[in-house]
Amino acid sequence: MTLLLIYCAILGLAVGSFSNVIIYRVPRHLSIVRPRSACPNCHHAIAERDNIPVISWVLLHGRCRHCHSPISVRYPLVELSTGILFGLTAWRVGAHLDLVAYLILVAALVSLALIDLEQLLLPRSIVYPTLFAVAGWLLVCAVHYGQWHRLAVAAICAVSWFALFFALNFFSPRSLGFGDVRLSLVLGLALGWLGVGVVFIGFFASNLIGAVVGLSLIAAKKRTRDEPIPYGVYLAAGTIVAILLGPVLLAHWHSWPNAH
Ligand SMILES: [Zn+2]
């Protein structure tokens, strides 16, 4: 178990490094494979040895090797966060086949949250591949474990959440973008596989985090009431909370006396 956790955390660092590329290039419609990463200031290609997640940034004191211009701390932070989230996800989900689906989802959510934060956009070119990957992998799990009932619950949750957001978007497109509607399919599916209760936890955690952060920003006069909110950021945060804490919260709930 510890080995799996460490392995996933290291994998997360590498995936986070790739997420940095996605976060920068996908909204700008640039290829994510070519050219290789370069310093935004002097355009020197970044060598293999300077591309080690987190470590390179620390060794180079957050500066480009060639022109010494500062490199944003966001890059190592995205790598570190993805590493930590992968480790936590492996710990919570455990050594089961479905862990793969949750690692894919967590990686996608980190990229989507940062793109939404910067651009108020949840690119289809990330959401759809994530949907197909998660759905495909959960299908593999359903076949392997014979858990068709779980897959059916997941599908129903996906369609229900989608229908709710579709209606909200239809009646109030300003308050909920269609990117969030598309994303809800993925979230309903992935959380639904863990149980209906986990879907509710994800949904409420998203809105609670959104309300607390949104009201704090308004109180701190960092944004006005009319500014659009990057709702995808809160959906991503709430979903990750639900993956990590949902099943254990529900287990406690069921073990409380007089809970029913
Ligand atoms: Zn440079």
Boltz pocket constraint, residues with backbone or C-beta under 6 A from the ligand:
constraints:
  - pocket:
      binder: B
      contacts: [[A, 39], [A, 40], [A, 41], [A, 42], [A, 43], [A, 44], [A, 64], [A, 65], [A, 66], [A, 67], [A, 68], [A, 69]]
      max_distance: 6.0
